[in-house]
Amino acid sequence: MPPKSFSNLSEALGANLSAPDPGAHAKDLSPPAYGTPAELVIRCVIPSLYLLIVTVGLLGNVLLVKIFITNSAMRSVPNIFISNLAAGDVLLLLTCVPVDASRYFFDEWMFGKVGCKLIPVIQLTSVGVSVFTLTALSADRYRAIVNPMDIQTSGAVLWTCVKAVGIWVVSVLLAVPEAVFSEVARVGSLENGSFIACIPYPQKDELHPKIHSVLIFLVYFIIPLTIISIYYYHIAKTLIKSAHNLPGEYNEHTKKQMETRKRLAKIVLVFVGCFVFCWFPNHILYLYRSFNYSEIDPSLGHMIVTLVARVLSFCNSCVNPFALYVLSESFRRHFNSQLCCGKKSFQERSTSYLLSTSAVRMTSLKSNTKNMVTNSVLLNGHSMKQEMAL
């Protein structure tokens, strides 16, 4: 039988089908049994897809951060924000995705009270880091495009690091209420069946999910995207104006710098577009369920829509390194260099192993030959002694 709960993701991610409706029975909260094919998909295919997402996402984001840290030329203001974005994605991939995948193997919440308090905070923190970093990136591109003559000072990088840390602090503080209200509870009744779940709000509170869904949608989607849209409106306006009327004092160096800043603005815009595409379905699904929970039919179609929305949200933690690889020639060069170095290192280790093995064999062969000669001499000498003794 498929799990009683598709997942126990935080309501902030808009994917917790087991969120209890006051007075509802366990049979209303559990998806129907769809037979062996559905069970196979739920318990095997979806977790395998999650494993692929984690592997690809960690590879891309870890290499991205490594490139920015190990190459001094890449330590710029936008790259610090992009590294911050990658760190938030790594946090999501290491914590939320495995926990969500485990729900396809176990029918009940397996991470205890501490996990029920901590995991929703981590989930919402990672979402906050993503959207707030994108907003900060848009603000940085706005300043770079609108004021192209500004020169990055030596303290700009340090100040950007302070901003990145501030984004994490704000994201954690905004996620603290998740730990306050989340609790482990037995959902359903003994007559109709019950199971243990981590629920994001008190079972008897009908107003909390509605307020929560609206606040999540506003704070983590609508308000940031509105600010980003305003920034990019002014960026587009400035670019259009500068394309028709470049000041005479603009030299070739300034024009080249302007082109670089425009390219970075396009990269940030692609990041924002990927975020909207991947997270919008989850927000809409959460809003719909919060206001129409009693009307939701836990059918196969609803399960598929929920799974697609959830997979999309997790995929957002994988796409940024690929987008950067396609759009940034500098990052693509460093990324290929890292992969080639890894391949070269492997080949060097293999060659070194083969050479060392050959050396050992040659040494052993020489030693054996020397021993054979020595033994032969000793034997001959021993024979001569025997002959003389006779």
Secondary structure by P-SEA (a helix, b strand, c coil): cccccccccccccccccccccccccccccccccccaaaaaaaacaaaaaaaaaaaaaaaaaaaaaaaaaaccccccaaaaaaaaaaaaaaaaaaccaaaaaaaaccccccccaaaaacaaaaaaaaaaaaaaaaaaaaaaaaaaaaccccccccaaaaaaaaaaaaaaaaaaaaaccccccbbbbbccccccbbbbbbccccccccaaaaaaaaaaaaaccaaaaaaaaaaaaaaaaaaaaaaacccccccaaaaaaaaaaaaaaaaaaaaaaaaaaacaaaaaaaaaaaaccccccccaaaaaaaaaaaaaaaaccccaaaaaaaccaaaaaaaaaaaaaaaaaaaaaaaaaaaaaaaaaaaaaaaaaaaaaaaaaaaaaaaaaaaaac
